[in-house]
Amino acid sequence: MKIVVLDGYTLNPCDLSWADLQALGACEIYDRTPMDETLQRSHDVEILLTNKTVLNEEIISQLPTLKYIGVLATGYNVVDVDAASRRGITVTNVPAYSTASVAQMVFAHLFNFCNHVADHSASVRAGNWSRSKDFCFWESPLIELNGKTMGIVGLGRIGFAVATAAKAFGMEVLAYNPSIPRRVPEGVTLTDLQTVFQKSDVVSLHCPLTKTNNQFVNADLLAQMKASAFLINTSRGPLIDEDALAKALNEGQLAGAGLDVLTKEPPDPSCPLLSAKNCYITPHIAWATRDARARLMKTAVDNLKAFLKGDSINVVNAAAISK
């Protein structure tokens, strides 16, 4: 059995071990795979692991020996699951490995707006405190979270974790979920989407990208936010109309945006958010703590072990291939 990892570097930039995966069969691990090399590297392979390398119908149709695709992430839109299902190919993903890390990144962005730690530290290093006439100074308004309102869109695992943390900081929490959530943290108020955007001091997005919610954060919805509010997105970039958000930031319609994801990654230099006022962008790293990546690695290996034993887990197309 031959195993190929098409783009392993992001998961494991040499600080984890592939040994458990390599123990399962002959294994070729590539740091990155250009689109024009995907077919060549996947030829005569039974097991493919991918993070962001696209496996579309055209490629899948030319891989007659392929039996299993393991996605090294939670989102699996890089795989044409329908095409895989028609071939009887099992597709798995890795859910829930990064919940704590992503929730942490939400507050990293929020604390950046509230306390401006890096900016003040840079100011001190520049000698501004040494030259100060007072015992302290601040160059940006300082914000206390206690009593503020956190709005959460999407009350799944990560949204639940963010809501729980927000309550611990003394925040009121409003949440919108398109369907009735399985569980709601104590003290969280479920409401409609418009109310979340209108009443919240910070809105945090925690929903998957679907055919119906692409760019749902548009100019009309942004116009309903408080001018003092912040928008945070650690889920999927295309949820936001980037032109509309840049315009809202530049015109002072909201106080700031903290983004870990963009519509195109890496972004084009022309992306309007790269130069928008009070827009802080991190390079899709909310999931990438070493602890989270270690959990991802373990689950990816466990997924493959279970498949080889005939008792697959975390299968995203189980119903389709069982027909």
C-alpha positions in Angstrom: 0.0 0.0 0.0 1.3 3.4 -1.0 0.6 6.6 1.0 1.2 10.0 -0.3 1.0 13.3 1.6 0.6 16.0 -0.9 1.2 19.1 1.3 2.5 18.2 4.7 4.6 21.2 5.6 1.9 23.4 7.1 0.9 20.6 9.5 4.4 19.5 10.2 7.2 22.1 9.6 9.6 19.6 11.2 8.4 20.0 14.8 6.2 16.8 14.7 6.9 13.3 13.6 5.5 11.3 10.7 6.6 8.0 12.2 3.1 6.8 13.1 1.9 7.4 9.6 5.0 5.9 8.0 4.4 2.7 10.1 1.2 2.1 8.1 2.8 1.7 4.7 5.3 3.0 2.1 5.0 6.8 2.5 6.0 9.7 0.4 5.7 13.1 2.0 5.8 16.3 0.0 6.0 19.7 1.6 3.9 21.2 -1.2 2.4 20.0 -4.5 1.8 22.4 -7.4 -1.4 21.8 -9.2 0.4 20.6 -12.3 2.2 17.9 -10.3 -0.7 16.6 -8.4 -1.6 13.9 -10.9 1.9 12.6 -11.3 2.5 12.3 -7.5 -0.8 10.6 -7.0 -0.5 8.0 -9.7 -0.9 4.4 -8.6 -1.6 5.6 -5.0 -4.2 4.0 -2.8 -4.0 6.5 0.1 -3.9 10.3 -0.4 -3.6 12.9 2.3 -4.1 16.5 1.5 -4.5 19.8 3.4 -5.1 22.4 0.7 -4.1 20.7 -2.5 -7.2 20.4 -4.7 -8.5 17.0 -5.7 -11.2 17.7 -8.2 -13.2 15.4 -10.4 -10.7 15.6 -13.3 -7.8 14.4 -11.0 -9.9 11.8 -9.1 -11.1 10.3 -12.4 -7.5 9.5 -13.4 -6.6 7.7 -10.2 -7.9 4.2 -10.6 -6.2 2.7 -7.6 -7.2 5.4 -5.1 -9.3 4.2 -2.2 -9.0 6.8 0.5 -8.6 10.6 0.8 -7.7 11.9 4.2 -8.1 15.7 4.6 -5.6 17.2 7.0 -8.2 19.8 8.2 -11.8 20.1 9.2 -13.0 21.8 6.0 -12.9 19.5 3.0 -14.0 21.7 0.2 -10.7 21.0 -1.6 -12.0 17.6 -2.4 -14.8 16.9 -4.9 -16.6 14.6 -2.5 -19.3 13.7 -5.0 -16.7 12.5 -7.5 -15.0 10.5 -4.8 -18.3 9.0 -3.7 -19.1 7.9 -7.2 -15.9 6.0 -7.2 -16.5 4.5 -3.8 -13.5 6.4 -2.3 -13.7 7.1 1.4 -13.1 10.8 2.4 -12.3 11.7 6.0 -11.6 14.9 7.8 -10.3 15.9 11.2 -13.0 17.7 13.3 -12.6 19.5 16.6 -8.8 19.4 16.9 -8.4 23.2 17.1 -11.3 24.4 19.1 -9.3 25.8 22.0 -6.7 27.3 19.7 -9.2 29.1 17.5 -11.1 30.4 20.5 -7.8 31.7 21.9 -7.1 33.6 18.6 -10.5 35.3 18.8 -9.4 36.9 22.1 -5.9 37.6 20.8 -7.5 39.8 18.2 -9.9 41.3 20.7 -7.2 42.0 23.2 -5.3 43.7 20.5 -8.1 46.2 20.1 -8.7 46.5 23.8 -5.1 46.9 25.2 -2.8 47.5 22.2 0.0 45.6 24.0 2.4 45.4 21.0 1.9 49.1 20.1 2.5 50.3 23.6 5.5 48.1 24.0 7.0 49.5 20.8 6.3 53.0 22.1 8.2 52.3 25.3 11.1 50.9 23.3 11.1 54.1 21.3 11.7 56.0 24.5 8.2 57.6 24.9 7.8 56.4 28.5 11.2 57.6 29.4 10.3 61.0 28.1 6.8 61.0 29.7 6.0 63.8 32.1 3.6 61.3 33.9 4.1 58.0 35.5 2.1 56.3 32.7 0.6 57.1 29.3 -1.6 55.5 26.7 -1.6 56.1 23.0 -4.9 54.4 22.2 -8.2 54.1 24.1 -8.1 51.2 26.6 -11.3 49.0 26.7 -12.6 46.9 29.5 -14.6 43.8 28.3 -16.6 43.4 31.4 -20.2 44.5 30.6 -19.6 44.6 26.8 -21.6 42.5 24.5 -20.1 39.7 22.4 -22.1 38.6 19.4 -21.4 35.1 18.0 -22.6 33.8 14.6 -22.4 30.1 14.7 -22.8 28.2 17.9 -20.9 25.0 17.2 -17.9 23.8 19.1 -15.8 26.9 18.6 -18.6 29.3 19.0 -19.5 27.6 22.2 -16.0 27.9 23.5 -15.8 31.6 22.6 -19.2 32.2 24.3 -17.9 30.5 27.4 -14.7 32.5 27.5 -16.6 35.8 26.9 -18.9 35.0 29.9 -15.8 34.5 32.0 -14.7 38.0 31.1 -18.0 39.3 32.3 -19.4 39.9 28.8 -23.0 39.6 27.8 -23.4 37.2 24.9 -25.8 37.1 22.0 -25.7 34.3 19.5 -27.2 33.4 16.2 -27.3 30.0 14.7 -29.2 29.1 11.5 -30.6 26.0 13.2 -31.4 25.1 16.8 -28.0 24.5 18.4 -27.3 21.2 20.2 -26.3 23.1 23.3 -26.2 26.7 24.5 -23.9 28.0 27.2 -25.6 29.2 30.4 -26.4 32.9 30.1 -26.2 33.1 26.3 -29.1 34.7 24.5 -30.2 33.2 21.2 -31.5 35.9 18.8 -31.6 36.8 15.1 -28.7 37.8 12.9 -29.6 41.4 12.7 -29.9 41.8 16.4 -26.4 40.3 16.9 -24.9 42.8 14.5 -26.9 45.8 15.9 -26.4 45.2 19.6 -22.9 43.7 19.9 -19.7 45.5 20.7 -17.8 42.7 19.0 -19.1 40.2 16.5 -17.2 36.9 16.0 -17.9 34.6 13.1 -17.9 30.8 13.6 -19.8 29.2 10.8 -18.9 27.0 7.9 -18.9 28.3 4.4 -22.0 27.2 2.5 -23.8 28.0 -0.8 -26.2 30.2 1.1 -23.9 32.3 3.3 -21.2 33.4 0.9 -20.5 37.1 1.6 -23.5 37.3 4.0 -21.5 40.0 5.9 -22.2 42.6 3.3 -22.6 46.4 3.3 -26.1 46.3 4.6 -25.2 44.1 7.6 -22.1 46.1 8.4 -24.1 49.3 8.3 -26.1 48.0 11.2 -23.1 47.6 13.5 -22.1 50.2 16.1 -19.4 52.6 15.0 -17.4 51.5 18.1 -17.8 47.7 17.3 -15.2 45.2 16.1 -15.6 42.3 13.7 -13.6 39.2 14.1 -13.4 36.3 11.6 -11.5 33.1 12.3 -13.7 30.8 10.3 -13.9 31.3 6.5 -12.8 34.4 4.5 -15.6 34.3 1.8 -18.2 34.9 4.6 -17.3 38.6 4.3 -17.7 40.9 1.3 -14.1 42.3 1.5 -14.8 45.4 -0.5 -17.7 46.3 1.7 -15.7 45.7 4.9 -12.7 47.8 3.7 -15.1 50.6 2.8 -16.8 50.4 6.2 -13.4 50.5 8.0 -12.1 53.4 5.9 -15.2 55.4 6.5 -15.3 54.8 10.2 -18.5 52.7 10.2 -16.9 50.3 12.6 -13.9 50.5 14.9 -11.8 47.6 13.6 -11.6 44.1 12.1 -9.5 41.2 13.2 -9.2 38.6 10.5 -7.4 35.3 10.4 -8.9 34.3 7.1 -9.4 35.9 3.7 -11.3 35.1 0.5 -8.0 34.3 -1.3 -5.1 32.8 0.6 -2.4 34.0 0.2 -4.0 37.3 -0.7 -3.3 39.3 -3.8 -1.4 42.5 -3.0 -4.5 44.3 -4.2 -6.7 42.9 -1.5 -8.5 46.0 -0.1 -8.3 44.8 3.5 -4.5 44.8 3.4 -4.5 48.6 3.5 -7.9 49.2 5.3 -7.9 51.3 8.5 -7.8 49.4 11.8 -7.7 46.0 10.0 -5.4 43.5 11.6 -4.8 40.3 9.6 -3.1 37.1 10.7 -2.1 34.5 8.1 -4.7 31.8 8.9 -2.9 30.6 11.9 -5.6 30.3 14.5 -5.6 26.5 14.1 -1.8 26.1 14.1 -0.6 25.9 17.6 1.7 22.9 18.1 -0.8 21.3 20.5 -3.6 21.6 17.9 -1.4 20.3 15.1 -0.3 17.3 17.2 -4.0 16.5 17.7 -4.6 16.8 14.0 -1.7 14.5 13.2 -2.9 11.9 15.7 -6.5 12.0 14.4 -5.4 11.8 10.8 -3.4 8.7 11.6 -6.3 7.2 13.6 -8.6 7.9 10.7 -6.4 5.9 8.4 -5.9 3.1 10.9 -9.6 2.7 11.3 -10.1 2.7 7.5 -7.5 -0.1 7.1 -9.3 -2.1 9.7 -12.6 -1.7 7.9 -14.2 0.5 10.6 -13.8 4.0 9.3 -14.3 7.1 11.4 -14.8 10.8 10.6 -16.0 9.9 7.1 -17.6 12.9 5.4 -19.2 10.8 2.6 -20.3 7.7 4.6 -23.9 7.8 3.3 -22.9 8.2 -0.3 -20.3 5.4 -0.5 -22.6 3.0 1.5 -25.3 3.0 -1.2 
